[in-house]
Amino acid sequence: EKFEGQLTSARGELYLLNNDFVNLLGGIQYTVESMDNVSNKFGSLQARDQYEGAFLKSDFKLSHDFLLEAGVRQENTKGRPLASSYHVGLIWNEMVKFEYATGFKTPSLFQLYSSYGNRDLKPETAKNLSLSLEHHFNDQLFSSLTFFDTQFENLIDFSFATMKYNNVAKTRTVGIESQTTANFLDGGTRVTLALGYQEPRDISQNQWLVRRPLRSASLKFSADLTSKLDSGAEVIHTGEKLDKSGSQFLTVEDYTLVNIFGNYKISDLVSAFARVENLEGKTYQTTYGFYNQGSLYKVGAQFNF
C-alpha cells in the first residue's frame, strides 16, 4: 500500500482588546487535508476534506493575585457545524492553576479511507480537569506538579483483531506529572527532569487501555556553546505497557533512548538544526510485533517571518 497525504493550514489572529485588565484574542483557521492512497486490495483512492475554525481566547485580571482565563472554539467542515469546545481556568499568584477544558479531534483521511480505514468513525471528544502547582525557588530553579483527569469518548484506536481503526466507547486516564528545571551559568546551561505516571482505562470494557505506558521519564541537558550555537542530549524512558494480539493480552517491554541535538542561528529569520534519535541504535517495540531499530538522523532549517 502506498499513501501520500498533504495538510495545508492558514491561521490568523487579532487582539480585539488588549489592556492591563482584559485581553481578548480572536482568530480564524482554514485547513485542507488531501490524500492519494494506492492499495493492492482497493485500487487507487483520492480524498479531500476541509475545515473552518473560529475561536476566542481571553484572560481577565480579577485582582492582583487572581487571573481568569476562558476560551471557545467552533469547527465546521465545508460550512456545516462539526464540533465545539471551550476551556476555563483560574490562576492564583502565578503558582496554582485550576483548569477545565473540552476538546475534539476529527479522524484523519488515512483513518477514514485507507485500507485500514473506517468511514463510520466519529470525532473524538475529550474532557480534561487539571490542577497545577508551580514554584520558582529562585532564578535558577523551577518546579511544577500537575494532577489530571482526562475522559475521552469515541477515542480512535487501531484494532489488530479487525485490522481497522475503531472508536472506543469511553476511556478515562488519571495521572500526575512533574517537571523540574535548573539553570546554571546565567541560564546558558539547562537541565530538566520530567516524571509521569498515569492509569489509562477503557471504562466501557473495564480494562486497561493498551499501548499506553503507566510510567515515563526524561532527562534533558542543553547548553549555549556560543551566542548562535546550542546543543544538548536527552534520555527518554518509556515504561512497559499492555498490548493485545487477537484476544490475548501481552506486555511490551520498557525501553530507554538517548537523543542528541544542536541548533544554529544563522540570522534573526533563519536557523538550522540537526538531531540524532536513538543514538545507541537500539531495537525496541513501540507496539507488540512492530520493531524500531537503528538511529534516525534529522537535518533541517526553520524560517521565521
Backbone bond lengths (Angstrom), bond angles and torsions (degrees), N, CA, C in turn:
res aa  C-N    CA-C-N  psi(-1)  N-CA   C-N-CA  omega(-1)  CA-C   N-CA-C  phi
1 E - - - 1.458 - - 1.528 109.53 -
2 K 1.318 116.37 136.96 1.458 122.63 178.19 1.521 108.77 -119.64
3 F 1.318 115.22 127.52 1.460 120.27 -177.69 1.519 109.38 -127.04
4 E 1.325 116.45 129.69 1.458 122.39 174.24 1.523 108.17 -128.09
5 G 1.311 115.43 126.05 1.460 120.22 -179.04 1.513 111.81 -128.00
6 Q 1.316 116.14 153.93 1.460 121.66 178.71 1.522 108.77 -140.24
7 L 1.327 115.31 134.16 1.460 121.65 179.12 1.520 108.57 -126.10
8 T 1.325 116.61 121.45 1.462 122.65 179.58 1.518 108.69 -121.89
9 S 1.330 115.93 130.88 1.457 119.84 -176.33 1.521 110.55 -138.55
10 A 1.319 116.06 139.87 1.467 122.77 174.82 1.523 108.15 -127.83
11 R 1.329 116.29 139.29 1.464 120.96 -174.54 1.521 109.25 -140.94
12 G 1.312 116.31 138.29 1.451 121.71 176.42 1.516 110.97 -132.03
13 E 1.339 116.77 140.78 1.462 122.43 -179.37 1.522 109.91 -131.53
14 L 1.329 116.00 149.69 1.463 121.24 179.93 1.520 109.13 -150.12
15 Y 1.341 116.17 130.72 1.460 120.41 174.76 1.528 109.17 -76.16
16 L 1.341 116.07 118.17 1.457 121.61 176.94 1.522 110.91 -85.57
17 L 1.328 116.23 -32.54 1.463 123.23 173.97 1.519 107.93 -140.08
18 N 1.322 116.27 140.92 1.458 119.54 179.99 1.521 108.80 -156.99
19 N 1.340 115.46 94.83 1.456 120.07 177.94 1.522 109.25 -142.83
20 D 1.318 116.75 -169.78 1.461 120.56 -174.65 1.519 113.02 -70.39
21 F 1.338 118.18 -16.01 1.459 120.79 -174.35 1.529 113.38 -115.33
22 V 1.322 117.41 -30.74 1.466 121.01 -176.19 1.524 109.76 -136.56
23 N 1.333 115.52 132.11 1.462 122.10 169.81 1.525 108.01 -121.95
24 L 1.320 116.47 125.99 1.460 121.36 179.81 1.522 108.61 -129.12
25 L 1.332 115.50 117.69 1.459 122.28 -177.39 1.522 109.44 -115.49
26 G 1.324 116.49 128.73 1.453 121.67 176.45 1.511 110.47 -117.45
27 G 1.322 116.07 154.66 1.455 118.23 -178.89 1.510 112.93 -164.52
28 I 1.323 114.51 165.40 1.455 122.36 176.21 1.521 108.55 -133.40
29 Q 1.325 115.77 155.11 1.457 121.02 179.46 1.525 108.86 -143.77
30 Y 1.326 115.24 139.05 1.462 121.40 179.28 1.524 108.07 -128.46
31 T 1.329 116.67 125.52 1.457 121.81 -175.86 1.523 110.02 -129.64
32 V 1.326 115.59 135.20 1.464 121.97 175.93 1.525 108.12 -122.63
33 E 1.322 116.39 126.83 1.463 122.34 177.21 1.527 108.75 -118.41
34 S 1.322 116.54 131.07 1.459 120.97 178.77 1.518 109.26 -134.65
35 M 1.335 116.25 154.84 1.457 120.57 -179.49 1.520 110.29 -148.24
36 D 1.324 114.23 152.80 1.461 122.79 174.01 1.515 106.28 -131.98
37 N 1.324 116.30 111.84 1.455 121.61 -173.69 1.531 109.55 -117.41
38 V 1.335 116.35 123.17 1.458 121.81 178.13 1.518 107.77 -114.05
39 S 1.338 116.45 118.21 1.456 122.26 -176.79 1.520 109.82 -126.15
40 N 1.330 115.98 140.41 1.463 120.14 175.99 1.522 111.50 -64.02
41 K 1.326 115.63 -25.78 1.460 120.36 -176.37 1.513 112.28 -89.04
42 F 1.342 117.00 -39.91 1.462 120.51 -172.95 1.525 113.43 -112.54
43 G 1.330 117.94 -1.85 1.447 120.02 -178.95 1.513 111.46 78.44
44 S 1.334 116.35 -151.02 1.460 121.67 -176.74 1.526 110.47 -97.91
45 L 1.332 115.45 137.67 1.460 120.81 179.56 1.517 109.04 -139.88
46 Q 1.314 116.18 130.94 1.457 122.32 174.38 1.525 108.98 -116.25
47 A 1.327 115.58 139.84 1.463 119.99 -179.87 1.520 109.16 -143.64
48 R 1.320 115.31 153.39 1.459 121.25 -179.28 1.517 108.55 -148.25
49 D 1.322 116.03 141.79 1.457 120.44 175.90 1.518 108.98 -145.21
50 Q 1.317 115.82 157.21 1.459 120.25 179.60 1.521 109.52 -137.76
51 Y 1.338 114.39 150.50 1.463 120.98 -178.19 1.525 108.66 -134.49
52 E 1.330 115.70 137.98 1.460 121.98 176.18 1.530 107.91 -120.16
53 G 1.317 116.29 126.79 1.453 120.80 -178.89 1.517 112.08 -125.36
54 A 1.321 115.82 148.67 1.466 122.71 174.74 1.523 107.84 -135.71
55 F 1.340 116.77 141.46 1.456 119.07 -175.75 1.523 111.13 -146.92
56 L 1.327 114.54 157.35 1.459 124.19 173.04 1.521 108.12 -131.74
57 K 1.332 117.13 134.20 1.457 122.37 174.79 1.525 108.45 -130.07
58 S 1.315 115.92 138.39 1.464 118.82 -176.78 1.517 110.41 -146.58
59 D 1.314 115.66 156.44 1.457 121.59 168.64 1.522 108.62 -140.10
60 F 1.329 114.42 141.19 1.462 122.35 -176.14 1.526 108.61 -123.35
61 K 1.309 116.64 126.52 1.456 121.27 177.78 1.520 108.22 -85.27
62 L 1.352 116.05 101.04 1.457 120.83 -176.99 1.521 111.53 -73.58
63 S 1.317 116.28 -36.82 1.464 121.97 177.63 1.522 107.31 -159.01
64 H 1.313 115.93 -171.79 1.460 119.46 -179.52 1.524 111.55 -62.93
65 D 1.342 117.24 -31.02 1.460 121.14 -174.17 1.523 114.20 -104.62
66 F 1.335 118.46 -16.77 1.462 120.81 -173.09 1.528 111.54 -115.62
67 L 1.342 114.83 134.62 1.463 122.09 177.20 1.524 108.34 -129.44
68 L 1.323 116.47 129.29 1.460 122.49 178.73 1.522 109.67 -105.69
69 E 1.332 116.80 128.85 1.458 122.32 177.11 1.525 109.68 -114.42
70 A 1.333 116.28 144.46 1.460 120.72 178.27 1.520 109.03 -152.90
71 G 1.320 115.77 152.47 1.457 120.15 179.38 1.510 111.20 -161.67
72 V 1.318 116.06 157.36 1.460 122.17 178.67 1.525 108.33 -146.28
73 R 1.335 116.44 147.37 1.465 121.35 179.79 1.524 109.48 -141.83
74 Q 1.328 115.44 138.46 1.459 122.10 175.41 1.527 108.83 -120.24
75 E 1.321 116.29 130.76 1.458 122.02 -179.65 1.522 109.62 -117.65
76 N 1.324 116.19 129.02 1.461 122.66 176.51 1.521 109.59 -119.10
77 T 1.316 115.89 159.31 1.457 121.53 171.27 1.519 108.79 -128.00
78 K 1.314 115.56 116.43 1.462 122.83 -176.86 1.527 111.43 53.03
79 G 1.339 114.63 39.93 1.451 120.79 176.73 1.508 115.09 86.40
80 R 1.319 118.63 -8.26 1.463 121.65 -179.15 1.527 109.70 -97.46
81 P 1.348 118.37 134.78 1.465 120.56 178.65 1.525 111.49 -57.93
82 L 1.336 115.89 134.00 1.456 121.24 -178.73 1.523 111.98 -114.99
83 A 1.330 116.91 -52.15 1.460 120.50 -178.29 1.520 109.00 -163.55
84 S 1.320 115.57 160.09 1.462 121.61 176.62 1.519 108.77 -137.50
85 S 1.323 115.97 157.08 1.455 120.82 179.77 1.522 109.31 -149.68
86 Y 1.339 115.42 163.51 1.460 120.24 178.83 1.521 108.86 -153.73
87 H 1.323 115.55 164.19 1.456 120.15 173.48 1.517 109.26 -148.81
88 V 1.328 114.85 153.25 1.459 121.48 176.08 1.526 107.81 -142.89
89 G 1.320 116.60 137.84 1.451 120.58 -178.53 1.519 111.55 -143.57
90 L 1.309 116.10 150.20 1.461 122.59 178.46 1.524 108.50 -127.08
91 I 1.338 116.37 125.11 1.461 122.16 -177.39 1.522 109.18 -115.89
92 W 1.328 115.94 130.81 1.459 121.13 177.56 1.528 109.80 -114.09
93 N 1.320 115.04 120.48 1.458 122.23 171.27 1.531 112.94 56.40
94 E 1.330 116.75 28.03 1.467 122.57 -179.39 1.528 112.43 55.54
95 M 1.342 116.59 22.42 1.460 120.73 -177.96 1.524 112.56 -122.24
96 V 1.318 117.26 -37.18 1.462 122.10 -175.93 1.524 108.43 -120.80
97 K 1.341 116.60 128.72 1.459 120.91 -179.72 1.521 109.67 -131.82
98 F 1.331 115.24 126.85 1.460 122.30 174.13 1.523 107.72 -111.88
99 E 1.334 117.34 131.11 1.462 119.92 -175.60 1.524 110.78 -141.59
100 Y 1.331 114.45 139.99 1.465 121.45 171.29 1.523 107.06 -127.29
101 A 1.322 115.95 131.14 1.462 119.73 -175.81 1.516 110.39 -145.01
102 T 1.320 115.23 148.68 1.460 121.69 171.13 1.524 108.07 -114.58
103 G 1.314 116.03 159.75 1.454 119.65 -179.22 1.512 111.25 -158.10
104 F 1.310 115.58 174.24 1.460 121.19 178.59 1.523 109.10 -152.18
105 K 1.317 115.81 159.19 1.463 122.18 177.22 1.517 108.30 -145.72
106 T 1.321 116.33 120.87 1.455 120.40 -179.69 1.530 110.11 -80.21
107 P 1.321 118.50 147.00 1.469 119.90 176.44 1.518 111.18 -65.29
108 S 1.321 115.76 142.86 1.464 120.43 179.22 1.525 109.79 -75.00
109 L 1.322 116.11 164.46 1.461 120.03 177.75 1.529 111.06 -63.04
110 F 1.332 117.54 -34.05 1.462 120.45 177.17 1.523 110.10 -63.82
111 Q 1.339 116.78 -42.77 1.459 120.05 179.13 1.526 112.05 -67.75
112 L 1.319 116.27 -24.16 1.462 120.25 -179.10 1.526 112.96 -89.50
113 Y 1.344 116.98 -45.93 1.465 119.77 -163.88 1.523 115.79 -117.34
114 S 1.329 119.43 -7.34 1.459 119.03 178.31 1.531 109.49 -71.19
115 S 1.334 116.46 177.45 1.466 119.63 178.13 1.523 111.68 -65.50
116 Y 1.353 116.90 -16.41 1.457 121.49 174.77 1.531 111.30 -97.92
117 G 1.316 116.35 2.97 1.456 120.88 -170.77 1.516 114.06 -80.66
118 N 1.323 113.47 168.71 1.464 122.28 179.49 1.522 107.07 -141.66
119 R 1.317 116.53 109.89 1.460 120.73 -175.12 1.522 113.07 -73.47
120 D 1.324 117.00 -7.43 1.465 120.95 178.62 1.525 112.36 -94.18
121 L 1.346 117.69 6.46 1.460 120.26 -179.42 1.524 111.44 -61.68
122 K 1.330 114.95 140.97 1.456 121.72 175.80 1.535 109.15 -105.01
123 P 1.330 118.69 156.60 1.470 119.82 175.65 1.524 111.50 -62.05
124 E 1.327 115.77 143.58 1.458 120.03 171.91 1.528 109.54 -71.51
125 T 1.309 116.89 142.94 1.461 121.08 172.00 1.527 108.28 -125.39
126 A 1.323 116.45 147.85 1.459 120.27 -174.59 1.521 110.82 -139.90
127 K 1.336 115.00 150.86 1.456 123.42 171.26 1.524 107.21 -130.05
128 N 1.314 116.92 130.97 1.456 120.58 -176.52 1.525 110.66 -131.64
129 L 1.314 115.41 129.98 1.460 123.13 176.32 1.521 107.59 -119.67
130 S 1.328 117.55 126.55 1.464 119.58 -176.45 1.523 111.14 -141.44
131 L 1.327 114.33 151.69 1.463 122.94 174.77 1.517 107.57 -131.80
132 S 1.327 117.01 121.34 1.465 122.07 -177.05 1.518 110.40 -117.74
133 L 1.321 115.01 137.94 1.463 122.38 175.39 1.520 107.77 -119.85
134 E 1.319 117.28 124.50 1.459 122.02 -178.79 1.527 109.68 -127.73
135 H 1.333 115.21 145.94 1.465 118.06 179.63 1.528 110.49 -151.75
136 H 1.322 115.44 129.63 1.464 122.30 171.86 1.533 107.43 -95.76
137 F 1.309 116.84 106.68 1.458 120.28 179.53 1.526 110.57 -68.54
138 N 1.331 115.31 -37.05 1.462 122.75 174.27 1.527 106.74 -164.62
139 D 1.323 116.66 -168.00 1.466 119.65 -178.89 1.527 112.69 -67.82
140 Q 1.325 116.91 -16.99 1.462 119.98 -175.31 1.530 114.21 -103.07
141 L 1.326 118.55 -16.06 1.465 119.99 -171.54 1.524 111.13 -132.43
142 F 1.348 114.80 126.31 1.464 121.98 179.92 1.523 108.89 -133.67
143 S 1.340 116.11 141.31 1.455 120.00 179.73 1.522 109.88 -142.28
144 S 1.342 115.72 147.96 1.463 120.67 178.39 1.520 109.82 -141.44
145 L 1.329 115.01 153.06 1.460 122.59 179.43 1.522 107.66 -140.13
146 T 1.339 117.29 128.40 1.459 121.43 -175.89 1.523 110.41 -129.36
147 F 1.332 115.51 127.70 1.459 122.53 171.57 1.527 107.56 -102.95
148 F 1.336 117.69 136.88 1.458 119.13 -178.65 1.528 111.58 -141.48
149 D 1.310 113.86 152.07 1.468 122.94 176.72 1.522 106.45 -136.96
150 T 1.331 116.80 108.47 1.463 122.08 -174.81 1.520 110.31 -117.89
151 Q 1.326 115.99 130.95 1.458 121.35 177.94 1.524 109.74 -120.90
152 F 1.326 115.81 132.72 1.462 122.69 177.19 1.523 109.83 -115.33
153 E 1.307 115.01 142.59 1.453 121.28 167.62 1.521 107.98 -120.27
154 N 1.326 115.74 141.64 1.470 122.01 -177.22 1.528 111.89 59.23
155 L 1.330 116.52 36.99 1.462 121.04 177.39 1.526 109.67 -58.01
156 I 1.328 117.12 130.15 1.463 121.94 -179.32 1.524 109.27 -86.87
157 D 1.326 116.12 122.73 1.459 121.05 -178.60 1.529 108.82 -142.58
158 F 1.332 115.75 154.91 1.465 120.68 -179.39 1.517 109.76 -92.05
159 S 1.320 116.58 130.87 1.458 122.43 179.19 1.523 109.42 -103.27
160 F 1.331 116.86 119.12 1.460 120.01 177.35 1.526 111.47 -74.61
161 A 1.334 117.04 -16.86 1.466 120.29 177.45 1.521 110.94 -70.68
162 T 1.332 116.78 -42.67 1.470 121.36 -179.20 1.518 112.49 -101.40
163 M 1.357 116.69 -10.92 1.475 122.43 -174.97 1.521 110.73 56.70
164 K 1.329 115.71 37.96 1.453 122.63 179.31 1.528 109.22 -137.49
165 Y 1.340 115.35 158.99 1.456 120.52 169.78 1.525 108.88 -81.64
166 N 1.335 115.72 138.76 1.459 120.90 -179.59 1.521 109.95 -137.80
167 N 1.327 115.64 161.83 1.457 122.00 171.67 1.518 109.55 -89.82
168 V 1.344 116.55 126.35 1.459 121.62 171.44 1.520 106.92 -86.75
169 A 1.316 116.88 132.15 1.462 120.61 -169.64 1.528 112.78 -54.31
170 K 1.348 118.01 -57.40 1.459 119.72 -176.79 1.520 109.42 -156.50
171 T 1.345 116.24 135.54 1.457 120.91 178.23 1.527 109.66 -131.71
172 R 1.323 114.65 159.07 1.467 120.39 176.60 1.522 108.65 -142.69
173 T 1.329 116.22 131.98 1.455 122.21 178.03 1.521 108.95 -125.29
174 V 1.320 115.57 122.31 1.461 122.27 176.85 1.523 107.59 -114.82
175 G 1.329 116.89 134.51 1.452 117.70 -177.14 1.515 113.60 -164.10
176 I 1.317 114.02 -177.16 1.461 122.06 -179.51 1.528 108.40 -142.88
177 E 1.323 116.61 141.40 1.461 122.84 178.89 1.525 109.11 -132.73
178 S 1.310 116.10 143.00 1.464 120.50 176.18 1.519 109.60 -133.34
179 Q 1.317 115.53 150.10 1.464 121.03 177.46 1.522 109.19 -145.90
180 T 1.318 115.56 134.64 1.460 121.70 177.73 1.524 108.69 -130.47
181 T 1.325 116.30 129.01 1.461 122.06 -179.38 1.522 109.61 -123.04
182 A 1.316 115.52 130.86 1.462 121.56 176.94 1.522 109.13 -120.17
183 N 1.329 116.48 133.92 1.463 123.03 179.08 1.525 109.70 -111.94
184 F 1.322 115.30 137.90 1.456 121.25 178.70 1.522 109.48 -129.49
185 L 1.324 115.69 162.52 1.469 122.14 175.93 1.521 110.95 53.83
186 D 1.326 115.48 53.33 1.467 122.35 178.32 1.528 112.39 59.18
187 G 1.321 115.91 35.94 1.457 120.17 177.56 1.504 114.59 84.66
188 G 1.333 118.08 0.03 1.457 120.74 -178.57 1.511 114.07 -76.96
189 T 1.323 116.83 -15.66 1.460 122.39 177.66 1.519 108.56 -128.30
190 R 1.340 116.58 132.85 1.461 120.76 -173.65 1.529 110.14 -133.34
191 V 1.328 115.82 138.90 1.460 122.83 175.76 1.523 107.88 -129.62
192 T 1.333 116.76 128.31 1.459 121.33 -178.64 1.524 109.66 -128.53
193 L 1.322 115.59 128.46 1.464 122.65 176.30 1.522 108.45 -114.97
194 A 1.336 116.61 127.04 1.464 121.66 179.35 1.526 109.14 -126.60
195 L 1.327 115.77 135.67 1.463 122.28 179.26 1.523 108.76 -130.42
196 G 1.331 116.60 145.83 1.454 119.73 -179.96 1.516 112.16 -146.41
197 Y 1.329 115.21 145.33 1.467 121.37 173.98 1.516 107.64 -141.61
198 Q 1.349 116.35 133.42 1.450 120.39 -179.67 1.526 110.27 -143.28
199 E 1.329 115.10 155.84 1.459 121.65 175.92 1.523 107.96 -124.99
200 P 1.347 117.14 95.07 1.465 120.80 -178.32 1.528 110.85 -92.00
201 R 1.335 116.70 128.45 1.457 120.26 -176.60 1.522 110.62 -131.93
202 D 1.334 114.72 144.51 1.458 122.64 169.99 1.521 106.25 -89.32
203 I 1.333 116.02 103.14 1.461 120.03 -174.45 1.517 111.08 -66.18
204 S 1.323 116.96 -37.44 1.463 119.99 -176.79 1.528 111.96 -64.73
205 Q 1.357 117.27 -32.61 1.463 121.63 -179.86 1.529 112.58 -102.96
206 N 1.333 116.81 -4.41 1.459 122.45 -178.62 1.535 111.18 53.15
207 Q 1.335 115.67 53.48 1.456 121.00 179.19 1.526 109.20 -150.78
208 W 1.341 115.88 166.29 1.451 120.71 178.40 1.519 110.00 -66.05
209 L 1.341 116.36 145.86 1.457 120.54 171.42 1.525 109.28 -73.66
210 V 1.312 116.50 140.46 1.461 120.20 -179.30 1.527 110.27 -85.06
211 R 1.337 114.30 158.29 1.468 123.85 175.49 1.525 113.12 61.33
212 R 1.321 116.64 31.63 1.464 120.82 176.16 1.525 108.72 -134.43
213 P 1.331 118.25 112.21 1.464 120.60 -176.42 1.523 111.61 -69.87
214 L 1.323 115.43 145.52 1.456 119.80 175.75 1.526 110.76 -75.60
215 R 1.334 117.01 -35.77 1.462 121.10 -174.68 1.525 110.83 -120.95
216 S 1.325 115.83 145.50 1.462 121.83 175.86 1.520 108.81 -149.67
217 A 1.331 115.91 155.46 1.465 120.42 179.97 1.521 109.16 -158.18
218 S 1.325 115.91 153.32 1.464 120.62 175.50 1.522 109.41 -151.97
219 L 1.322 114.87 148.78 1.460 122.62 175.76 1.521 107.07 -132.43
220 K 1.332 116.74 123.13 1.463 121.48 -175.25 1.520 109.98 -124.92
221 F 1.335 114.92 134.43 1.462 122.13 177.20 1.520 108.16 -125.83
222 S 1.327 117.29 131.72 1.464 121.36 176.48 1.521 109.43 -143.14
223 A 1.330 115.15 152.38 1.465 120.08 -177.20 1.519 109.72 -148.03
224 D 1.330 115.73 144.40 1.461 122.11 174.00 1.525 108.41 -84.85
225 L 1.327 116.26 110.64 1.463 120.14 179.61 1.519 111.28 -78.78
226 T 1.324 116.24 -38.70 1.463 122.77 172.83 1.522 107.04 -139.34
227 S 1.321 116.73 -176.30 1.460 120.07 178.09 1.527 112.19 -67.67
228 K 1.343 117.19 -17.71 1.462 121.18 -178.22 1.528 113.77 -114.41
229 L 1.320 117.51 -15.20 1.464 120.95 -172.92 1.524 110.92 -120.77
230 D 1.331 116.01 128.87 1.458 120.75 171.95 1.524 108.93 -132.97
231 S 1.311 115.96 153.79 1.460 120.85 179.70 1.516 108.62 -149.23
232 G 1.332 115.33 168.62 1.447 118.38 -178.69 1.520 112.20 -176.04
233 A 1.316 114.16 -176.37 1.459 121.87 179.45 1.517 108.54 -145.40
234 E 1.319 115.54 156.03 1.453 120.55 178.00 1.524 109.97 -143.90
235 V 1.310 114.75 146.94 1.460 122.57 175.46 1.524 106.97 -116.39
236 I 1.332 116.95 123.58 1.458 121.91 -176.35 1.524 109.07 -120.46
237 H 1.321 116.13 124.24 1.466 121.86 179.41 1.523 109.57 -111.64
238 T 1.327 116.04 129.93 1.459 122.68 175.12 1.521 108.05 -116.34
239 G 1.324 116.77 121.24 1.453 121.10 -176.35 1.518 112.80 -71.92
240 E 1.320 115.76 168.61 1.459 120.06 178.78 1.527 110.20 -63.93
241 K 1.322 115.53 153.84 1.461 120.37 -177.21 1.518 110.31 -144.86
242 L 1.299 114.23 157.50 1.453 121.73 179.12 1.522 109.51 -82.17
243 D 1.332 116.47 141.56 1.460 121.41 175.02 1.521 108.27 -138.58
244 K 1.317 114.97 174.41 1.461 119.52 -175.14 1.514 109.95 -140.34
245 S 1.328 116.67 133.44 1.456 123.37 174.66 1.521 107.26 -125.58
246 G 1.337 116.13 107.47 1.457 119.57 -172.06 1.510 109.86 67.15
247 S 1.321 117.44 -122.64 1.468 121.62 177.72 1.520 111.79 -100.73
248 Q 1.341 117.12 2.07 1.459 121.58 -175.82 1.523 111.34 -97.82
249 F 1.336 116.56 129.27 1.457 122.18 175.79 1.526 109.34 -87.93
250 L 1.341 115.59 137.17 1.457 122.46 -176.95 1.523 109.57 -133.59
251 T 1.322 116.05 164.63 1.462 121.49 178.18 1.524 109.94 -111.99
252 V 1.334 116.42 126.61 1.460 122.20 174.30 1.526 107.81 -92.86
253 E 1.320 117.21 126.31 1.458 121.62 -174.59 1.530 111.95 -66.58
254 D 1.316 114.37 153.50 1.458 120.17 176.61 1.527 110.09 -71.54
255 Y 1.335 116.28 161.52 1.460 120.95 178.14 1.525 109.46 -150.73
256 T 1.328 114.70 156.19 1.461 122.30 179.63 1.523 108.74 -130.01
257 L 1.333 116.38 128.33 1.460 122.11 -177.57 1.527 110.39 -118.32
258 V 1.333 115.36 149.17 1.463 122.28 175.76 1.526 108.27 -114.58
259 N 1.323 116.59 127.54 1.462 122.69 178.08 1.527 109.47 -121.45
260 I 1.329 116.83 148.40 1.461 121.66 173.01 1.525 108.76 -127.45
261 F 1.330 116.02 154.75 1.459 119.33 -175.71 1.522 110.21 -154.43
262 G 1.330 115.08 162.34 1.454 121.80 176.12 1.513 110.43 -153.73
263 N 1.326 116.29 149.05 1.458 122.38 179.12 1.525 109.25 -134.19
264 Y 1.332 115.83 138.63 1.463 120.62 179.32 1.523 109.19 -129.65
265 K 1.330 115.76 124.04 1.462 121.48 179.89 1.523 109.47 -87.10
266 I 1.326 116.11 106.78 1.460 121.15 -179.33 1.522 110.86 -75.62
267 S 1.319 116.16 -42.58 1.463 122.37 177.43 1.521 107.31 -155.02
268 D 1.336 116.43 -175.66 1.459 119.95 178.04 1.527 111.84 -65.98
269 L 1.320 117.07 -19.25 1.463 121.42 -176.20 1.524 113.57 -106.55
270 V 1.317 117.37 -22.64 1.465 120.45 -171.87 1.529 110.15 -128.00
271 S 1.317 116.13 135.34 1.458 122.01 173.38 1.525 109.11 -138.96
272 A 1.320 115.87 151.48 1.465 121.99 179.59 1.525 108.89 -116.26
273 F 1.328 115.78 151.34 1.457 119.58 -179.82 1.528 110.18 -140.73
274 A 1.322 115.12 154.74 1.463 122.56 174.70 1.523 107.71 -140.13
275 R 1.330 115.72 145.87 1.455 119.80 -175.72 1.533 109.44 -151.12
276 V 1.316 116.20 138.20 1.458 122.27 173.81 1.525 107.46 -121.74
277 E 1.322 116.41 119.50 1.455 122.01 178.76 1.525 109.89 -103.95
278 N 1.320 115.60 144.23 1.472 121.91 -176.12 1.521 109.59 57.80
279 L 1.317 115.27 59.79 1.469 122.56 -175.22 1.526 112.20 -55.95
280 E 1.320 117.25 -35.25 1.466 121.19 -176.98 1.527 112.78 -81.80
281 G 1.336 117.29 -4.67 1.462 120.43 179.03 1.512 114.01 67.16
282 K 1.313 117.71 35.01 1.460 121.33 -178.59 1.530 111.65 -69.25
283 T 1.324 115.37 154.01 1.460 122.44 170.29 1.524 107.95 -103.18
284 Y 1.317 116.95 125.52 1.464 120.49 -176.11 1.527 109.53 -148.59
285 Q 1.332 115.58 162.82 1.452 122.18 179.21 1.524 110.21 -107.82
286 T 1.316 116.53 128.74 1.464 120.10 170.30 1.523 110.20 -88.92
287 T 1.325 117.10 -35.05 1.464 123.88 170.15 1.522 107.24 -135.09
288 Y 1.308 116.66 161.29 1.459 120.50 -174.15 1.531 110.82 -61.56
289 G 1.332 115.42 125.79 1.449 121.18 176.88 1.514 114.98 87.24
290 F 1.343 117.81 -6.95 1.468 121.34 179.73 1.528 108.10 -112.31
291 Y 1.331 115.80 107.43 1.461 121.40 -173.92 1.527 111.18 -100.21
292 N 1.317 115.12 138.25 1.462 122.45 168.88 1.524 107.46 -107.34
293 Q 1.308 116.44 137.37 1.456 119.02 179.65 1.525 109.88 -147.46
294 G 1.315 114.63 151.81 1.455 119.98 179.35 1.512 112.36 83.16
295 S 1.313 114.90 168.39 1.463 121.90 -179.26 1.520 110.53 -88.45
296 L 1.320 115.29 154.56 1.458 122.18 177.99 1.522 108.22 -117.89
297 Y 1.343 116.60 126.75 1.457 122.27 -177.14 1.527 109.24 -109.96
298 K 1.334 115.46 133.00 1.460 120.83 179.56 1.527 109.69 -130.57
299 V 1.319 116.22 132.88 1.457 122.66 175.68 1.516 107.32 -135.94
300 G 1.335 116.80 136.61 1.454 118.28 -178.85 1.511 112.32 -165.91
301 A 1.312 114.59 -176.61 1.464 122.10 179.21 1.515 108.97 -136.70
302 Q 1.316 115.42 152.16 1.458 121.75 179.06 1.523 109.26 -126.23
303 F 1.328 115.02 132.95 1.458 121.42 -179.03 1.524 108.94 -113.22
304 N 1.315 116.95 130.21 1.460 122.62 178.26 1.523 109.34 -113.69
305 F 1.316 115.26 133.04 1.466 119.96 -178.89 1.522 109.69 -119.06
